Amino acid sequence: MKKSKPKIAIYSGEIPSTTFIERLIKGVASSGYKVYVFGSLKRKITYEDPNINVVSYSQSRIQKIFQLLKYSVLLFLFKNKGKQILDVFIKSHSKNTNAAKLKYYPVLWHQPDVFHIQWAKSTGDWMWLQAFGTKIIVSLRGVHINYSPITIPEVAEMYKQNFPKVDAFHAVSKAIAIEAQKYHASADRVHVIYSGLPTLEVKPSKTESNVFKILSVGRSHWVKGYDDAIDACCILKKSGINFQYTIIGGKDSEELQFQIADLNLENNVKLLGKLSFSEVQKHMQDADVLLLSSVEEGIANVVLEAMQLGTLVLSTDCGGMNEVITDGENGFLVPVRNPEKIATALQHITNLGLEEKEAIKKEAENTIKNQHSSTKMIDDMVALYQKVLDR
């Protein structure tokens, strides 16, 4: 009799999730594993692969009641002992017991072999699964490790309590792997698996312009360092460079709007709202340089996407960015919180010859192919799942 593949739950809490997590879901399913996606349905999505099983609930009160009743009855009839154990956990850990049951009951019913948590801050919600033989894997990503436990002491304490019990960790960079050990993550259980990109069939061509186009992408948050980037723009303007700086995701920031007006940069700096992935790609392929001015990151996915698209990258040397970029070879690195260095690097890029630019872009493309391919990411992740199951 042929042994069935293990059941893998890839959990982010929202369906659909981010682009990179969606790639993981589809990639693991294509490897033949049964993939379960649990959570709140934010937007209707259809997966073509029959190995992907969506167990969701919408914001409709009636749908939530139906979902809760369905799994309450199933567990009562067929897994009542397990239900009783979970109910004790819910009673002691949850203020809203019905919301907790809506979240947990479907997972207990389907009982995956591996439960892969995508956002570390939800680790404490799911440790009860180990009592039912499910292995817990936690992804370590920038925000949740680099500054959430510093700014929220309760998160740091939760990590210290639960990280020693986690079966394995997936870190998006070596820097984050080291950072997680501060919260008692065992070094031998942390596995660095870089985010992967699918192969581009056709690389889009760039529109030539006399304006030097700089682009940043990401929500308006202090960690993104946009204030430093705008200060650098002030230096560029004084040097006489004809440039346009666009921040996708910064539209609603009063602080950035004030800074732009205060520095008389209204004609040079544009703030846009959140755009679709395809729209972001169009802006990216049209830019001369992608600027990552962050104070802290894991490895910024937007940098990987720019490198693949053939857009030069200038990044601060934060988090794991030096694991991707070698200064002057496949991109450019500058110190964190240093507008002067950002401005100097941007001026340097404007003076590069065509051959120099093309050589750097080629090295960037090779970095993505060798270190950040979607195939490698999926293979490494599947190997991690199997290693944890075999332990």
N, C-alpha and C positions, 0 to 999 in steps of 0.2 A: 504494500500500500504506500502510495506516494505521500510523504510528509508535507503538510501545508506550511507555507511561509508564515513567519511570525507576524502578529498584528502590531503595527507601529502607529501610535497617536502622535501627531505633530500639532502641538497646542500653542496658539497665540491668543486665544480668547475671542478673536473677531474673524469673521468669514466674509469676504476674502481677506487675506492678510497682506503684508508688504510684498513687493515684487520678488525679493530674494527668498522669502519663506514660501511663496507660491511655487517658485522654481524647485525648491527642496521637496515639496509635497508631490509635484508631478514627476520629479526625477526618481524618488524612492519608489513610487508606484510603478514606474516604467521598469524598475528592476525586479518586479514580480511580487513585491511585498503588499499586503493589505494595509492601506493607510487610512486612518480615521482622523477626521477633522471635526473637533468639537467646538462649540461656542455660539456667540450671538451673531445672527445673520444681518450684516450691515447692508449688503447688496446682493441681489440674486446672481449666482454664478453656477455655471454648468461645467462639470469636468467630464471629458470624453472617456477617460480611462476608467473601466469598471472596477479597478482595484482601489479607487478613491471613494470612501464612504463618508458622506457629510451628515453629521448629527447636530442639527442646529435648532435654534428657536428665534423667532422674530421679536420685534418690540410689541406685537399685538398681545394684549392681555389674555384674550381667548386662546390664542395659540400657546401661550406660556402655560395656562391652566391645563390644556389638553396634553402638552408635553409632560408636565409634572404628574398628572394622573396616569398617563400611559406607563411611565417608568416606575411609578410607585406600585402599580398593580403587578407589573412584570417581576419586580424584585420581591414583592411580598409572596408571590406564588412560587417562584423558582429559585430565589437567592435570599431568602428571608434572614438567614443567619448573618450573611454579609451586610444586608440592609440594616440590621440592628447594630452591628459594629460601627457602620458609617454614621448612623443616626446619633450615636453617642459622641462621635467626633464633631458632628455638626452642632450639637447642643452646646458643647463646651467651647467651640471656636467661632461660632457665627452669631451675629446679632439678628440677622434676617434669615431665619431657618428655611423659609420657602424658596428664597433666592438661591441659597446654598444647595438645596435639594435639586432645584432646576439645573444647576451647574454640575453637580456631582453624580446624580443618579444615572444619567445616560452612560457616563464613563465606567461606573461600577458594573452596569449591565453588560456592556461590550467588553470590558476587562482586557485592555490591550496588554501585550507582552512588554512593550516599551512605551513609556510616556515621555515624550521629548518636549520640555518646556522651553519656549522661545524667549521669554522675558523673565529674567532671574528674580525679579521682585515678586513673582507669583509662586515661587518655590514652596513657601510654607503652606500654601493652600492644597498642595497635592502630595505631601509626604505620606498621607494615610494609605495611598495606593500600594506602598511597599508591603503592607500587612496582607495584601492579596496576591503577592508574588510578582507584581509589576515592577520593572526596573525603571528608575528615574534618571533621565539625562537632562541637564540644564545647559542652555546656550548662554555664553558670557559675551555680551555685547556692550558697546561703549557706555551709554548713559547709565545702565543699571549697575555697572561695576565702578566706573571711573569717578562718578560724583554723587549718585543717589545715596549710597551708604555713608557718605561724608556729610551730606546736607540733611539726611533723615536718620537719626540715631537708631530708630526702631528697625529700619531696614538692615543696618549693620548688625544689630543683635540677632535678627532673624537669620541672616546669613551664617553667623557664627554657630547658631544652634543647629541649622539644617545642612549646611555644606558638608560637614564630615559624614553625613549619612547618604549623600547623593552617590549613585552608582557610577556616574561618569559626567564629565563636563566637556562641552564643545566650546572652545575659545576661538574668536574670530581673528586674534592676533597673539603673538608671543607676549607682547606687553600686557595684554589683558589677562593672560594666563598667570603671569607673575602677580598682578594686582589681586586676583581672586584668592591667592594663597594668604593674603592678609586676613581673610575672613574664614580661614581654616579649610579651604579647599585643598585636598590632598594632591600634591604635585603629580603623582603617578596616575591620577585619575583625570587629569586635564589634558585634552588632546586638541592641538591647534589644527583647525581645518579652515582654510581661507574660503571666503565667499567666491562663488563661481559665476561666470557669464557664459551664455550660449554663444556659439560661433556666429559672427556676422557674415551673412551671405554676400552682401554688397556694402562696402564702406561708402557712406554718403559724401558728396563733394561739398566743399565749403564755398560760400559766396564771398568774393573778394571785395574789400572795402578799404577806404582811406582812414576809417576810424578804427582805433585799436579797441577791440571788444573784449571786455573782461566779464566773467560770469561767476556767480556763486549760487548754490542751490541748497536750501534747507530752511527749516522753521526759524522764526525770529526768537533767538534764545541767547543769553549771555555766553554760553559755551561756544557758539559759532564764531565769536570774535569779530562780528561785523563792524563794531565801532573802530577797531584797529584798521580794518580794510578801508573804511570811509576816510579815516585820518590819512591813510596812504594815498587815497585819491586826491586829497587836498595838496599833498606834496607833488603828485603827478601834474596837477593843474598848474601849479606854480612853475613847473619845469617846462611848460609849454606843449605837453603831449596831448594830441587830439584823441580822447578816449571816451568810451561809454561803459559804465559799470552797471550791470543788472543783477539784482538779488531776487531770485525766485523764492517766494515764501516770506518776504519781509514787508509786505504791503501794509499790514495792520499795526506795525510797530510805531508808536508815537515817539519813542526815544530815537529811532533811526531817522524818522521824518524831521524831528527837531535838529538833529546833528547835521543832516544834509542842508537844511535851510540856514543853520548857523554858520556853516562853512561855505555858503554860496555855491553849492554843488547841484542845484536843481536841474541844470542842463546836462549834467554829466552822470548822475546816479539815478537809477530808476528802480522802484520797488514794485514787484509784481506779487500777486496772490499765488495760491497753490494751483499748479497746473497738472494735467495728465502726464503720464510717463512719456507718451509719444511727443507731446508738446515740449517737455523738458529736453528730450533728445534733439529736437529741431534747434532749440536755442543753443544747446551744447555744441552741435556740429557747426554752428555759425559763429561761435566764439573763437577768439584768438587764443585765449587762455582761460582755464578754469581755476579760480582762486579758492582754496580752502584756508580760511583764516582762523580756524578753530583753536580754542584753548586746549581741548581734549577730544579725542576720538578713539574708537577701536581701530578699524580701518574703514575709512569713509567709502561707502559703495559708489557715491557720485564720482569719486576720483577714478575708480576702476572703470566706470562707464565712459568717462571722458577719455581715458587712455585708450580704450578699445575703439572709440570713435575717431581717434586721430587728432584730439584736441590737446594742446600742451597743458601741463598741470603745474601750478605753483601752490605748494602746501606748507603750512607750518609743520615743524618737526614735533608733532604731538602724538601721544599714544603709540600706535603701531604703524604710523605713516612711513617711517624709515625702513619698514619691512617691505614696502612696495616701491618707494622712490629712492633712487640713488641720485644725489644732487648733481646736476649737469649731465647725467647719462640718459635717464628716461623721464626726467622731470626736474623740478627745482624745489629745494627745501630752504626754509628760513626759520629763525627762532620764533617761539611763541610770544605774543604780545609785543610785537616790534614793527610798528607802522613804517619806520624808516627803512628797515630791511625789506619789507614787502614792496615799498615803492622802488627801491634800488633794483630788486629782482625783476620787477615789471619793466623798468626802463631797460634793463639788460636784454629782456626778451624782445622788446621792440627793435633792438639793434641787431638781432641775430639774422644771419643770412639764410636763404632758402634751404641750402644743403644742410646747414647746422640744425635747422628746425626739423627737417625730414629725418635726419639721423636719430634725433631724440624721439620723435614719434614712432620710428621703427622699433627702437629699444623698448618703448612703452608697450607697443603691440606684442612684442615677444614676451614681456613680463606677464601680460594677461594670458597669453596662450600657455605658457609654461607653469604658471603659479595659480592662475585664477580661472581655469576653464570649468564650465559647468559639469563636464564629465568627471573631472578629478574630484570636485566637491562631492558629487553624489557617490562615487566609488569610496571615497574616504569616510563618508557618513554611514554608508551601509556597512562598511568594515567595522566601524565603531559600534553600531547596533549589534552586530554579530558577536563582537568581542565581549560586550556587556552580557549578552545572553549566554555565552559559553562559559563565563566566569564561574 
